[in-house]
Amino acid sequence: MSMDEIICYCKQVTKREIEKAISEGAKTLKDIQEMTGACTGNQCKELNPSGKCCSSDINAMLPKPKFKMASTCGCGHC
């Protein structure tokens, strides 16, 4: 996927713009929407070649939350 590839066809937002928003702190789809305008249009079926909303593509680009494993004994050292 090229950095200049359009992710949001309604608002013409590129992968590069979404990656920049993520590097500047975007952690959720709402953050991306506020920072880039992506995923705020209403012409997905007409403009996106896949005929679907870009939200799943954007969500796939977002960092995955890291979960800390709880210790099994409760001591906090395991």
mmCIF file of the N, C-alpha and C atoms, coordinates in Angstrom:
data_MODEL
# 
_entry.id   MODEL 
# 
loop_
_atom_site.group_PDB 
_atom_site.id 
_atom_site.type_symbol 
_atom_site.label_atom_id 
_atom_site.label_alt_id 
_atom_site.label_comp_id 
_atom_site.label_asym_id 
_atom_site.label_entity_id 
_atom_site.label_seq_id 
_atom_site.pdbx_PDB_ins_code 
_atom_site.Cartn_x 
_atom_site.Cartn_y 
_atom_site.Cartn_z 
_atom_site.occupancy 
_atom_site.B_iso_or_equiv 
_atom_site.pdbx_formal_charge 
_atom_site.auth_seq_id 
_atom_site.auth_comp_id 
_atom_site.auth_asym_id 
_atom_site.auth_atom_id 
_atom_site.pdbx_PDB_model_num 
ATOM 1   N N  . MET A 1 1  ? 0.843   -1.172  0.000  1.00 0.00 ? 1  MET A N  1 
ATOM 2   C CA . MET A 1 1  ? 0.000   0.000   0.000  1.00 0.00 ? 1  MET A CA 1 
ATOM 3   C C  . MET A 1 1  ? 0.893   1.242   0.000  1.00 0.00 ? 1  MET A C  1 
ATOM 4   N N  . SER A 1 2  ? 0.717   2.081   -0.982 1.00 0.00 ? 2  SER A N  1 
ATOM 5   C CA . SER A 1 2  ? 1.471   3.323   -1.104 1.00 0.00 ? 2  SER A CA 1 
ATOM 6   C C  . SER A 1 2  ? 1.003   4.332   -0.049 1.00 0.00 ? 2  SER A C  1 
ATOM 7   N N  . MET A 1 3  ? 1.900   5.161   0.430  1.00 0.00 ? 3  MET A N  1 
ATOM 8   C CA . MET A 1 3  ? 1.542   6.180   1.413  1.00 0.00 ? 3  MET A CA 1 
ATOM 9   C C  . MET A 1 3  ? 0.588   7.214   0.815  1.00 0.00 ? 3  MET A C  1 
ATOM 10  N N  . ASP A 1 4  ? 0.599   7.346   -0.526 1.00 0.00 ? 4  ASP A N  1 
ATOM 11  C CA . ASP A 1 4  ? -0.290  8.299   -1.176 1.00 0.00 ? 4  ASP A CA 1 
ATOM 12  C C  . ASP A 1 4  ? -1.622  7.668   -1.580 1.00 0.00 ? 4  ASP A C  1 
ATOM 13  N N  . GLU A 1 5  ? -1.799  6.392   -1.233 1.00 0.00 ? 5  GLU A N  1 
ATOM 14  C CA . GLU A 1 5  ? -3.057  5.713   -1.539 1.00 0.00 ? 5  GLU A CA 1 
ATOM 15  C C  . GLU A 1 5  ? -4.187  6.361   -0.740 1.00 0.00 ? 5  GLU A C  1 
ATOM 16  N N  . ILE A 1 6  ? -5.286  6.611   -1.420 1.00 0.00 ? 6  ILE A N  1 
ATOM 17  C CA . ILE A 1 6  ? -6.441  7.203   -0.753 1.00 0.00 ? 6  ILE A CA 1 
ATOM 18  C C  . ILE A 1 6  ? -7.128  6.120   0.073  1.00 0.00 ? 6  ILE A C  1 
ATOM 19  N N  . ILE A 1 7  ? -7.384  6.451   1.339  1.00 0.00 ? 7  ILE A N  1 
ATOM 20  C CA . ILE A 1 7  ? -8.102  5.557   2.234  1.00 0.00 ? 7  ILE A CA 1 
ATOM 21  C C  . ILE A 1 7  ? -9.559  5.995   2.310  1.00 0.00 ? 7  ILE A C  1 
ATOM 22  N N  . CYS A 1 8  ? -9.778  7.296   2.479  1.00 0.00 ? 8  CYS A N  1 
ATOM 23  C CA . CYS A 1 8  ? -11.138 7.845   2.537  1.00 0.00 ? 8  CYS A CA 1 
ATOM 24  C C  . CYS A 1 8  ? -11.419 8.590   1.233  1.00 0.00 ? 8  CYS A C  1 
ATOM 25  N N  . TYR A 1 9  ? -12.237 7.974   0.397  1.00 0.00 ? 9  TYR A N  1 
ATOM 26  C CA . TYR A 1 9  ? -12.539 8.558   -0.906 1.00 0.00 ? 9  TYR A CA 1 
ATOM 27  C C  . TYR A 1 9  ? -13.497 9.737   -0.799 1.00 0.00 ? 9  TYR A C  1 
ATOM 28  N N  . CYS A 1 10 ? -14.358 9.750   0.203  1.00 0.00 ? 10 CYS A N  1 
ATOM 29  C CA . CYS A 1 10 ? -15.299 10.856  0.363  1.00 0.00 ? 10 CYS A CA 1 
ATOM 30  C C  . CYS A 1 10 ? -14.578 12.165  0.638  1.00 0.00 ? 10 CYS A C  1 
ATOM 31  N N  . LYS A 1 11 ? -13.535 12.096  1.460  1.00 0.00 ? 11 LYS A N  1 
ATOM 32  C CA . LYS A 1 11 ? -12.805 13.297  1.865  1.00 0.00 ? 11 LYS A CA 1 
ATOM 33  C C  . LYS A 1 11 ? -11.398 13.356  1.292  1.00 0.00 ? 11 LYS A C  1 
ATOM 34  N N  . GLN A 1 12 ? -11.031 12.373  0.437  1.00 0.00 ? 12 GLN A N  1 
ATOM 35  C CA . GLN A 1 12 ? -9.717  12.335  -0.219 1.00 0.00 ? 12 GLN A CA 1 
ATOM 36  C C  . GLN A 1 12 ? -8.566  12.331  0.783  1.00 0.00 ? 12 GLN A C  1 
ATOM 37  N N  . VAL A 1 13 ? -8.677  11.523  1.833  1.00 0.00 ? 13 VAL A N  1 
ATOM 38  C CA . VAL A 1 13 ? -7.642  11.425  2.856  1.00 0.00 ? 13 VAL A CA 1 
ATOM 39  C C  . VAL A 1 13 ? -6.752  10.231  2.529  1.00 0.00 ? 13 VAL A C  1 
ATOM 40  N N  . THR A 1 14 ? -5.452  10.478  2.525  1.00 0.00 ? 14 THR A N  1 
ATOM 41  C CA . THR A 1 14 ? -4.484  9.441   2.155  1.00 0.00 ? 14 THR A CA 1 
ATOM 42  C C  . THR A 1 14 ? -3.989  8.654   3.372  1.00 0.00 ? 14 THR A C  1 
ATOM 43  N N  . LYS A 1 15 ? -3.341  7.552   3.073  1.00 0.00 ? 15 LYS A N  1 
ATOM 44  C CA . LYS A 1 15 ? -2.710  6.744   4.115  1.00 0.00 ? 15 LYS A CA 1 
ATOM 45  C C  . LYS A 1 15 ? -1.691  7.595   4.865  1.00 0.00 ? 15 LYS A C  1 
ATOM 46  N N  . ARG A 1 16 ? -0.931  8.399   4.151  1.00 0.00 ? 16 ARG A N  1 
ATOM 47  C CA . ARG A 1 16 ? 0.088   9.264   4.767  1.00 0.00 ? 16 ARG A CA 1 
ATOM 48  C C  . ARG A 1 16 ? -0.544  10.193  5.810  1.00 0.00 ? 16 ARG A C  1 
ATOM 49  N N  . GLU A 1 17 ? -1.686  10.785  5.488  1.00 0.00 ? 17 GLU A N  1 
ATOM 50  C CA . GLU A 1 17 ? -2.351  11.694  6.422  1.00 0.00 ? 17 GLU A CA 1 
ATOM 51  C C  . GLU A 1 17 ? -2.833  10.959  7.672  1.00 0.00 ? 17 GLU A C  1 
ATOM 52  N N  . ILE A 1 18 ? -3.320  9.739   7.485  1.00 0.00 ? 18 ILE A N  1 
ATOM 53  C CA . ILE A 1 18 ? -3.783  8.956   8.627  1.00 0.00 ? 18 ILE A CA 1 
ATOM 54  C C  . ILE A 1 18 ? -2.599  8.535   9.484  1.00 0.00 ? 18 ILE A C  1 
ATOM 55  N N  . GLU A 1 19 ? -1.512  8.095   8.849  1.00 0.00 ? 19 GLU A N  1 
ATOM 56  C CA . GLU A 1 19 ? -0.307  7.720   9.597  1.00 0.00 ? 19 GLU A CA 1 
ATOM 57  C C  . GLU A 1 19 ? 0.246   8.921   10.370 1.00 0.00 ? 19 GLU A C  1 
ATOM 58  N N  . LYS A 1 20 ? 0.188   10.095  9.778  1.00 0.00 ? 20 LYS A N  1 
ATOM 59  C CA . LYS A 1 20 ? 0.657   11.313  10.457 1.00 0.00 ? 20 LYS A CA 1 
ATOM 60  C C  . LYS A 1 20 ? -0.204  11.584  11.684 1.00 0.00 ? 20 LYS A C  1 
ATOM 61  N N  . ALA A 1 21 ? -1.516  11.454  11.552 1.00 0.00 ? 21 ALA A N  1 
ATOM 62  C CA . ALA A 1 21 ? -2.409  11.671  12.691 1.00 0.00 ? 21 ALA A CA 1 
ATOM 63  C C  . ALA A 1 21 ? -2.104  10.674  13.811 1.00 0.00 ? 21 ALA A C  1 
ATOM 64  N N  . ILE A 1 22 ? -1.838  9.421   13.435 1.00 0.00 ? 22 ILE A N  1 
ATOM 65  C CA . ILE A 1 22 ? -1.496  8.399   14.429 1.00 0.00 ? 22 ILE A CA 1 
ATOM 66  C C  . ILE A 1 22 ? -0.188  8.773   15.130 1.00 0.00 ? 22 ILE A C  1 
ATOM 67  N N  . SER A 1 23 ? 0.794   9.231   14.356 1.00 0.00 ? 23 SER A N  1 
ATOM 68  C CA . SER A 1 23 ? 2.080   9.609   14.963 1.00 0.00 ? 23 SER A CA 1 
ATOM 69  C C  . SER A 1 23 ? 1.933   10.831  15.866 1.00 0.00 ? 23 SER A C  1 
ATOM 70  N N  . GLU A 1 24 ? 0.882   11.620  15.631 1.00 0.00 ? 24 GLU A N  1 
ATOM 71  C CA . GLU A 1 24 ? 0.624   12.805  16.459 1.00 0.00 ? 24 GLU A CA 1 
ATOM 72  C C  . GLU A 1 24 ? -0.333  12.507  17.609 1.00 0.00 ? 24 GLU A C  1 
ATOM 73  N N  . GLY A 1 25 ? -0.650  11.220  17.811 1.00 0.00 ? 25 GLY A N  1 
ATOM 74  C CA . GLY A 1 25 ? -1.422  10.851  18.996 1.00 0.00 ? 25 GLY A CA 1 
ATOM 75  C C  . GLY A 1 25 ? -2.790  10.250  18.777 1.00 0.00 ? 25 GLY A C  1 
ATOM 76  N N  . ALA A 1 26 ? -3.260  10.172  17.543 1.00 0.00 ? 26 ALA A N  1 
ATOM 77  C CA . ALA A 1 26 ? -4.578  9.573   17.305 1.00 0.00 ? 26 ALA A CA 1 
ATOM 78  C C  . ALA A 1 26 ? -4.553  8.101   17.708 1.00 0.00 ? 26 ALA A C  1 
ATOM 79  N N  . LYS A 1 27 ? -5.546  7.705   18.498 1.00 0.00 ? 27 LYS A N  1 
ATOM 80  C CA . LYS A 1 27 ? -5.614  6.323   18.971 1.00 0.00 ? 27 LYS A CA 1 
ATOM 81  C C  . LYS A 1 27 ? -6.927  5.639   18.597 1.00 0.00 ? 27 LYS A C  1 
ATOM 82  N N  . THR A 1 28 ? -7.904  6.425   18.172 1.00 0.00 ? 28 THR A N  1 
ATOM 83  C CA . THR A 1 28 ? -9.226  5.879   17.852 1.00 0.00 ? 28 THR A CA 1 
ATOM 84  C C  . THR A 1 28 ? -9.716  6.416   16.518 1.00 0.00 ? 28 THR A C  1 
ATOM 85  N N  . LEU A 1 29 ? -10.758 5.791   15.999 1.00 0.00 ? 29 LEU A N  1 
ATOM 86  C CA . LEU A 1 29 ? -11.373 6.270   14.763 1.00 0.00 ? 29 LEU A CA 1 
ATOM 87  C C  . LEU A 1 29 ? -11.870 7.698   14.951 1.00 0.00 ? 29 LEU A C  1 
ATOM 88  N N  . LYS A 1 30 ? -12.433 7.990   16.106 1.00 0.00 ? 30 LYS A N  1 
ATOM 89  C CA . LYS A 1 30 ? -12.906 9.350   16.379 1.00 0.00 ? 30 LYS A CA 1 
ATOM 90  C C  . LYS A 1 30 ? -11.756 10.355  16.307 1.00 0.00 ? 30 LYS A C  1 
ATOM 91  N N  . ASP A 1 31 ? -10.604 9.989   16.857 1.00 0.00 ? 31 ASP A N  1 
ATOM 92  C CA . ASP A 1 31 ? -9.425  10.868  16.768 1.00 0.00 ? 31 ASP A CA 1 
ATOM 93  C C  . ASP A 1 31 ? -9.075  11.135  15.305 1.00 0.00 ? 31 ASP A C  1 
ATOM 94  N N  . ILE A 1 32 ? -9.057  10.078  14.490 1.00 0.00 ? 32 ILE A N  1 
ATOM 95  C CA . ILE A 1 32 ? -8.733  10.217  13.064 1.00 0.00 ? 32 ILE A CA 1 
ATOM 96  C C  . ILE A 1 32 ? -9.760  11.117  12.385 1.00 0.00 ? 32 ILE A C  1 
ATOM 97  N N  . GLN A 1 33 ? -11.023 10.925  12.702 1.00 0.00 ? 33 GLN A N  1 
ATOM 98  C CA . GLN A 1 33 ? -12.075 11.755  12.110 1.00 0.00 ? 33 GLN A CA 1 
ATOM 99  C C  . GLN A 1 33 ? -11.845 13.227  12.442 1.00 0.00 ? 33 GLN A C  1 
ATOM 100 N N  . GLU A 1 34 ? -11.548 13.506  13.712 1.00 0.00 ? 34 GLU A N  1 
ATOM 101 C CA . GLU A 1 34 ? -11.348 14.899  14.141 1.00 0.00 ? 34 GLU A CA 1 
ATOM 102 C C  . GLU A 1 34 ? -10.083 15.511  13.543 1.00 0.00 ? 34 GLU A C  1 
ATOM 103 N N  . MET A 1 35 ? -9.036  14.711  13.403 1.00 0.00 ? 35 MET A N  1 
ATOM 104 C CA . MET A 1 35 ? -7.752  15.250  12.948 1.00 0.00 ? 35 MET A CA 1 
ATOM 105 C C  . MET A 1 35 ? -7.635  15.344  11.429 1.00 0.00 ? 35 MET A C  1 
ATOM 106 N N  . THR A 1 36 ? -8.335  14.469  10.688 1.00 0.00 ? 36 THR A N  1 
ATOM 107 C CA . THR A 1 36 ? -8.162  14.441  9.236  1.00 0.00 ? 36 THR A CA 1 
ATOM 108 C C  . THR A 1 36 ? -9.456  14.667  8.448  1.00 0.00 ? 36 THR A C  1 
ATOM 109 N N  . GLY A 1 37 ? -10.588 14.461  9.083  1.00 0.00 ? 37 GLY A N  1 
ATOM 110 C CA . GLY A 1 37 ? -11.868 14.537  8.368  1.00 0.00 ? 37 GLY A CA 1 
ATOM 111 C C  . GLY A 1 37 ? -12.241 13.227  7.704  1.00 0.00 ? 37 GLY A C  1 
ATOM 112 N N  . ALA A 1 38 ? -11.338 12.254  7.744  1.00 0.00 ? 38 ALA A N  1 
ATOM 113 C CA . ALA A 1 38 ? -11.626 10.939  7.146  1.00 0.00 ? 38 ALA A CA 1 
ATOM 114 C C  . ALA A 1 38 ? -12.823 10.296  7.836  1.00 0.00 ? 38 ALA A C  1 
ATOM 115 N N  . CYS A 1 39 ? -13.558 9.511   7.080  1.00 0.00 ? 39 CYS A N  1 
ATOM 116 C CA . CYS A 1 39 ? -14.688 8.742   7.600  1.00 0.00 ? 39 CYS A CA 1 
ATOM 117 C C  . CYS A 1 39 ? -15.803 9.644   8.121  1.00 0.00 ? 39 CYS A C  1 
ATOM 118 N N  . THR A 1 40 ? -15.944 10.814  7.501  1.00 0.00 ? 40 THR A N  1 
ATOM 119 C CA . THR A 1 40 ? -17.027 11.719  7.892  1.00 0.00 ? 40 THR A CA 1 
ATOM 120 C C  . THR A 1 40 ? -17.921 12.066  6.704  1.00 0.00 ? 40 THR A C  1 
ATOM 121 N N  . GLY A 1 41 ? -17.656 11.439  5.555  1.00 0.00 ? 41 GLY A N  1 
ATOM 122 C CA . GLY A 1 41 ? -18.468 11.687  4.370  1.00 0.00 ? 41 GLY A CA 1 
ATOM 123 C C  . GLY A 1 41 ? -19.650 10.742  4.327  1.00 0.00 ? 41 GLY A C  1 
ATOM 124 N N  . ASN A 1 42 ? -20.378 10.797  3.239  1.00 0.00 ? 42 ASN A N  1 
ATOM 125 C CA . ASN A 1 42 ? -21.537 9.917   3.107  1.00 0.00 ? 42 ASN A CA 1 
ATOM 126 C C  . ASN A 1 42 ? -21.704 9.375   1.686  1.00 0.00 ? 42 ASN A C  1 
ATOM 127 N N  . GLN A 1 43 ? -20.593 9.273   0.959  1.00 0.00 ? 43 GLN A N  1 
ATOM 128 C CA . GLN A 1 43 ? -20.661 8.783   -0.408 1.00 0.00 ? 43 GLN A CA 1 
ATOM 129 C C  . GLN A 1 43 ? -19.784 7.558   -0.626 1.00 0.00 ? 43 GLN A C  1 
ATOM 130 N N  . CYS A 1 44 ? -19.635 6.748   0.400  1.00 0.00 ? 44 CYS A N  1 
ATOM 131 C CA . CYS A 1 44 ? -18.739 5.589   0.334  1.00 0.00 ? 44 CYS A CA 1 
ATOM 132 C C  . CYS A 1 44 ? -19.071 4.655   -0.831 1.00 0.00 ? 44 CYS A C  1 
ATOM 133 N N  . LYS A 1 45 ? -20.330 4.294   -0.958 1.00 0.00 ? 45 LYS A N  1 
ATOM 134 C CA . LYS A 1 45 ? -20.717 3.341   -2.001 1.00 0.00 ? 45 LYS A CA 1 
ATOM 135 C C  . LYS A 1 45 ? -20.461 3.897   -3.395 1.00 0.00 ? 45 LYS A C  1 
ATOM 136 N N  . GLU A 1 46 ? -20.594 5.209   -3.555 1.00 0.00 ? 46 GLU A N  1 
ATOM 137 C CA . GLU A 1 46 ? -20.384 5.825   -4.865 1.00 0.00 ? 46 GLU A CA 1 
ATOM 138 C C  . GLU A 1 46 ? -18.908 6.068   -5.176 1.00 0.00 ? 46 GLU A C  1 
ATOM 139 N N  . LEU A 1 47 ? -18.116 6.475   -4.182 1.00 0.00 ? 47 LEU A N  1 
ATOM 140 C CA . LEU A 1 47 ? -16.741 6.902   -4.429 1.00 0.00 ? 47 LEU A CA 1 
ATOM 141 C C  . LEU A 1 47 ? -15.674 5.850   -4.151 1.00 0.00 ? 47 LEU A C  1 
ATOM 142 N N  . ASN A 1 48 ? -15.864 5.018   -3.135 1.00 0.00 ? 48 ASN A N  1 
ATOM 143 C CA . ASN A 1 48 ? -14.867 4.018   -2.774 1.00 0.00 ? 48 ASN A CA 1 
ATOM 144 C C  . ASN A 1 48 ? -14.984 2.825   -3.720 1.00 0.00 ? 48 ASN A C  1 
ATOM 145 N N  . PRO A 1 49 ? -13.892 2.457   -4.407 1.00 0.00 ? 49 PRO A N  1 
ATOM 146 C CA . PRO A 1 49 ? -13.953 1.320   -5.337 1.00 0.00 ? 49 PRO A CA 1 
ATOM 147 C C  . PRO A 1 49 ? -14.421 0.022   -4.674 1.00 0.00 ? 49 PRO A C  1 
ATOM 148 N N  . SER A 1 50 ? -14.186 -0.103  -3.361 1.00 0.00 ? 50 SER A N  1 
ATOM 149 C CA . SER A 1 50 ? -14.636 -1.311  -2.665 1.00 0.00 ? 50 SER A CA 1 
ATOM 150 C C  . SER A 1 50 ? -16.126 -1.235  -2.331 1.00 0.00 ? 50 SER A C  1 
ATOM 151 N N  . GLY A 1 51 ? -16.731 -0.054  -2.484 1.00 0.00 ? 51 GLY A N  1 
ATOM 152 C CA . GLY A 1 51 ? -18.151 0.106   -2.222 1.00 0.00 ? 51 GLY A CA 1 
ATOM 153 C C  . GLY A 1 51 ? -18.511 0.055   -0.749 1.00 0.00 ? 51 GLY A C  1 
ATOM 154 N N  . LYS A 1 52 ? -17.506 0.297   0.124  1.00 0.00 ? 52 LYS A N  1 
ATOM 155 C CA . LYS A 1 52 ? -17.787 0.246   1.564  1.00 0.00 ? 52 LYS A CA 1 
ATOM 156 C C  . LYS A 1 52 ? -17.135 1.424   2.275  1.00 0.00 ? 52 LYS A C  1 
ATOM 157 N N  . CYS A 1 53 ? -17.544 1.614   3.497  1.00 0.00 ? 53 CYS A N  1 
ATOM 158 C CA . CYS A 1 53 ? -16.992 2.676   4.339  1.00 0.00 ? 53 CYS A CA 1 
ATOM 159 C C  . CYS A 1 53 ? -15.517 2.392   4.635  1.00 0.00 ? 53 CYS A C  1 
ATOM 160 N N  . CYS A 1 54 ? -14.733 3.430   4.794  1.00 0.00 ? 54 CYS A N  1 
ATOM 161 C CA . CYS A 1 54 ? -13.296 3.297   5.070  1.00 0.00 ? 54 CYS A CA 1 
ATOM 162 C C  . CYS A 1 54 ? -12.990 3.002   6.532  1.00 0.00 ? 54 CYS A C  1 
ATOM 163 N N  . SER A 1 55 ? -13.995 2.972   7.388  1.00 0.00 ? 55 SER A N  1 
ATOM 164 C CA . SER A 1 55 ? -13.735 2.814   8.828  1.00 0.00 ? 55 SER A CA 1 
ATOM 165 C C  . SER A 1 55 ? -12.954 1.549   9.149  1.00 0.00 ? 55 SER A C  1 
ATOM 166 N N  . SER A 1 56 ? -13.244 0.441   8.476  1.00 0.00 ? 56 SER A N  1 
ATOM 167 C CA . SER A 1 56 ? -12.505 -0.795  8.774  1.00 0.00 ? 56 SER A CA 1 
ATOM 168 C C  . SER A 1 56 ? -11.047 -0.682  8.345  1.00 0.00 ? 56 SER A C  1 
ATOM 169 N N  . ASP A 1 57 ? -10.772 0.016   7.247  1.00 0.00 ? 57 ASP A N  1 
ATOM 170 C CA . ASP A 1 57 ? -9.391  0.220   6.808  1.00 0.00 ? 57 ASP A CA 1 
ATOM 171 C C  . ASP A 1 57 ? -8.636  1.110   7.798  1.00 0.00 ? 57 ASP A C  1 
ATOM 172 N N  . ILE A 1 58 ? -9.303  2.136   8.289  1.00 0.00 ? 58 ILE A N  1 
ATOM 173 C CA . ILE A 1 58 ? -8.677  3.033   9.258  1.00 0.00 ? 58 ILE A CA 1 
ATOM 174 C C  . ILE A 1 58 ? -8.440  2.300   10.576 1.00 0.00 ? 58 ILE A C  1 
ATOM 175 N N  . ASN A 1 59 ? -9.437  1.573   11.039 1.00 0.00 ? 59 ASN A N  1 
ATOM 176 C CA . ASN A 1 59 ? -9.280  0.819   12.293 1.00 0.00 ? 59 ASN A CA 1 
ATOM 177 C C  . ASN A 1 59 ? -8.124  -0.171  12.212 1.00 0.00 ? 59 ASN A C  1 
ATOM 178 N N  . ALA A 1 60 ? -7.903  -0.758  11.036 1.00 0.00 ? 60 ALA A N  1 
ATOM 179 C CA . ALA A 1 60 ? -6.804  -1.709  10.866 1.00 0.00 ? 60 ALA A CA 1 
ATOM 180 C C  . ALA A 1 60 ? -5.443  -1.012  10.968 1.00 0.00 ? 60 ALA A C  1 
ATOM 181 N N  . MET A 1 61 ? -5.393  0.282   10.699 1.00 0.00 ? 61 MET A N  1 
ATOM 182 C CA . MET A 1 61 ? -4.141  1.041   10.775 1.00 0.00 ? 61 MET A CA 1 
ATOM 183 C C  . MET A 1 61 ? -3.824  1.510   12.190 1.00 0.00 ? 61 MET A C  1 
ATOM 184 N N  . LEU A 1 62 ? -4.822  1.584   13.044 1.00 0.00 ? 62 LEU A N  1 
ATOM 185 C CA . LEU A 1 62 ? -4.628  2.094   14.399 1.00 0.00 ? 62 LEU A CA 1 
ATOM 186 C C  . LEU A 1 62 ? -3.807  1.122   15.240 1.00 0.00 ? 62 LEU A C  1 
ATOM 187 N N  . PRO A 1 63 ? -3.021  1.655   16.167 1.00 0.00 ? 63 PRO A N  1 
ATOM 188 C CA . PRO A 1 63 ? -2.242  0.775   17.041 1.00 0.00 ? 63 PRO A CA 1 
ATOM 189 C C  . PRO A 1 63 ? -3.169  -0.087  17.891 1.00 0.00 ? 63 PRO A C  1 
ATOM 190 N N  . LYS A 1 64 ? -2.776  -1.318  18.070 1.00 0.00 ? 64 LYS A N  1 
ATOM 191 C CA . LYS A 1 64 ? -3.563  -2.242  18.883 1.00 0.00 ? 64 LYS A CA 1 
ATOM 192 C C  . LYS A 1 64 ? -3.218  -2.011  20.345 1.00 0.00 ? 64 LYS A C  1 
ATOM 193 N N  . PRO A 1 65 ? -4.237  -2.026  21.223 1.00 0.00 ? 65 PRO A N  1 
ATOM 194 C CA . PRO A 1 65 ? -3.945  -1.840  22.646 1.00 0.00 ? 65 PRO A CA 1 
ATOM 195 C C  . PRO A 1 65 ? -3.106  -2.989  23.186 1.00 0.00 ? 65 PRO A C  1 
ATOM 196 N N  . LYS A 1 66 ? -2.223  -2.658  24.091 1.00 0.00 ? 66 LYS A N  1 
ATOM 197 C CA . LYS A 1 66 ? -1.383  -3.685  24.709 1.00 0.00 ? 66 LYS A CA 1 
ATOM 198 C C  . LYS A 1 66 ? -1.970  -4.015  26.071 1.00 0.00 ? 66 LYS A C  1 
ATOM 199 N N  . PHE A 1 67 ? -2.149  -5.295  26.312 1.00 0.00 ? 67 PHE A N  1 
ATOM 200 C CA . PHE A 1 67 ? -2.718  -5.739  27.575 1.00 0.00 ? 67 PHE A CA 1 
ATOM 201 C C  . PHE A 1 67 ? -1.629  -6.342  28.432 1.00 0.00 ? 67 PHE A C  1 
ATOM 202 N N  . LYS A 1 68 ? -1.620  -5.961  29.673 1.00 0.00 ? 68 LYS A N  1 
ATOM 203 C CA . LYS A 1 68 ? -0.647  -6.497  30.620 1.00 0.00 ? 68 LYS A CA 1 
ATOM 204 C C  . LYS A 1 68 ? -1.264  -7.742  31.254 1.00 0.00 ? 68 LYS A C  1 
ATOM 205 N N  . MET A 1 69 ? -0.517  -8.814  31.233 1.00 0.00 ? 69 MET A N  1 
ATOM 206 C CA . MET A 1 69 ? -0.981  -10.053 31.841 1.00 0.00 ? 69 MET A CA 1 
ATOM 207 C C  . MET A 1 69 ? -0.971  -9.898  33.365 1.00 0.00 ? 69 MET A C  1 
ATOM 208 N N  . ALA A 1 70 ? -2.026  -10.336 33.991 1.00 0.00 ? 70 ALA A N  1 
ATOM 209 C CA . ALA A 1 70 ? -2.066  -10.325 35.458 1.00 0.00 ? 70 ALA A CA 1 
ATOM 210 C C  . ALA A 1 70 ? -1.203  -11.470 35.970 1.00 0.00 ? 70 ALA A C  1 
ATOM 211 N N  . SER A 1 71 ? -0.540  -11.227 37.064 1.00 0.00 ? 71 SER A N  1 
ATOM 212 C CA . SER A 1 71 ? 0.274   -12.302 37.636 1.00 0.00 ? 71 SER A CA 1 
ATOM 213 C C  . SER A 1 71 ? -0.663  -13.370 38.166 1.00 0.00 ? 71 SER A C  1 
ATOM 214 N N  . THR A 1 72 ? -0.187  -14.600 38.128 1.00 0.00 ? 72 THR A N  1 
ATOM 215 C CA . THR A 1 72 ? -1.037  -15.718 38.541 1.00 0.00 ? 72 THR A CA 1 
ATOM 216 C C  . THR A 1 72 ? -1.118  -15.862 40.050 1.00 0.00 ? 72 THR A C  1 
ATOM 217 N N  . CYS A 1 73 ? -0.096  -15.402 40.790 1.00 0.00 ? 73 CYS A N  1 
ATOM 218 C CA . CYS A 1 73 ? -0.116  -15.608 42.232 1.00 0.00 ? 73 CYS A CA 1 
ATOM 219 C C  . CYS A 1 73 ? -0.503  -14.354 43.007 1.00 0.00 ? 73 CYS A C  1 
ATOM 220 N N  . GLY A 1 74 ? -0.505  -13.209 42.332 1.00 0.00 ? 74 GLY A N  1 
ATOM 221 C CA . GLY A 1 74 ? -0.888  -11.973 43.009 1.00 0.00 ? 74 GLY A CA 1 
ATOM 222 C C  . GLY A 1 74 ? 0.259   -11.231 43.671 1.00 0.00 ? 74 GLY A C  1 
ATOM 223 N N  . CYS A 1 75 ? 1.487   -11.742 43.575 1.00 0.00 ? 75 CYS A N  1 
ATOM 224 C CA . CYS A 1 75 ? 2.619   -11.096 44.243 1.00 0.00 ? 75 CYS A CA 1 
ATOM 225 C C  . CYS A 1 75 ? 3.106   -9.857  43.520 1.00 0.00 ? 75 CYS A C  1 
ATOM 226 N N  . GLY A 1 76 ? 2.775   -9.747  42.235 1.00 0.00 ? 76 GLY A N  1 
ATOM 227 C CA . GLY A 1 76 ? 3.222   -8.602  41.451 1.00 0.00 ? 76 GLY A CA 1 
ATOM 228 C C  . GLY A 1 76 ? 4.592   -8.778  40.825 1.00 0.00 ? 76 GLY A C  1 
ATOM 229 N N  . HIS A 1 77 ? 5.260   -9.878  41.108 1.00 0.00 ? 77 HIS A N  1 
ATOM 230 C CA . HIS A 1 77 ? 6.593   -10.132 40.547 1.00 0.00 ? 77 HIS A CA 1 
ATOM 231 C C  . HIS A 1 77 ? 6.559   -11.156 39.430 1.00 0.00 ? 77 HIS A C  1 
ATOM 232 N N  . CYS A 1 78 ? 5.529   -11.946 39.356 1.00 0.00 ? 78 CYS A N  1 
ATOM 233 C CA . CYS A 1 78 ? 5.460   -13.026 38.346 1.00 0.00 ? 78 CYS A CA 1 
ATOM 234 C C  . CYS A 1 78 ? 5.064   -12.465 37.003 1.00 0.00 ? 78 CYS A C  1 
# 
